[in-house]
Amino acid sequence: MAVEAPVFIIHGVDDPIVPFWHGQALLRAVSEPYRVKPMWVRGAGHNNIEVLLSLDRRLMPALREFFAKVRVRRLGVARD
């Protein structure tokens, strides 16, 4: 089934449980109009990504960008 909504992928680069290439493959599977720049978290494994994200200043701007894309898709226009 095709997803017709923006998709934001956050994945730990050093994840031994779900290998990094899975996140990359998932990104490639998302249709271009729905792709949001992914967040690849260096040093993050499977069970410590939330700790690293709490210290990462990129998270909030990336989430804002994602929700802006969701809003544009839903409303058809950008609003602040």
Secondary structure in CASP SS format (residue, H / E / C, confidence):
PFRMAT SS
TARGET T0000
AUTHOR 0000-0000-0000
METHOD secondary structure of the structure
MODEL  1
M C 1.00
A C 1.00
V C 1.00
E C 1.00
A C 1.00
P C 1.00
V E 1.00
F C 1.00
I C 1.00
I E 1.00
H E 1.00
G E 1.00
V C 1.00
D C 1.00
D C 1.00
P C 1.00
I C 1.00
V C 1.00
P C 1.00
F H 1.00
W H 1.00
H H 1.00
G H 1.00
Q H 1.00
A H 1.00
L H 1.00
L H 1.00
R H 1.00
A H 1.00
V C 1.00
S C 1.00
E H 1.00
P H 1.00
Y H 1.00
R E 1.00
V C 1.00
K C 1.00
P C 1.00
M E 1.00
W E 1.00
V E 1.00
R C 1.00
G C 1.00
A C 1.00
G C 1.00
H C 1.00
N C 1.00
N C 1.00
I H 1.00
E H 1.00
V H 1.00
L H 1.00
L H 1.00
S H 1.00
L H 1.00
D C 1.00
R C 1.00
R C 1.00
L H 1.00
M H 1.00
P H 1.00
A H 1.00
L H 1.00
R H 1.00
E H 1.00
F H 1.00
F H 1.00
A H 1.00
K H 1.00
V H 1.00
R H 1.00
V H 1.00
R H 1.00
R H 1.00
L H 1.00
G C 1.00
V C 1.00
A C 1.00
R C 1.00
D C 1.00
END
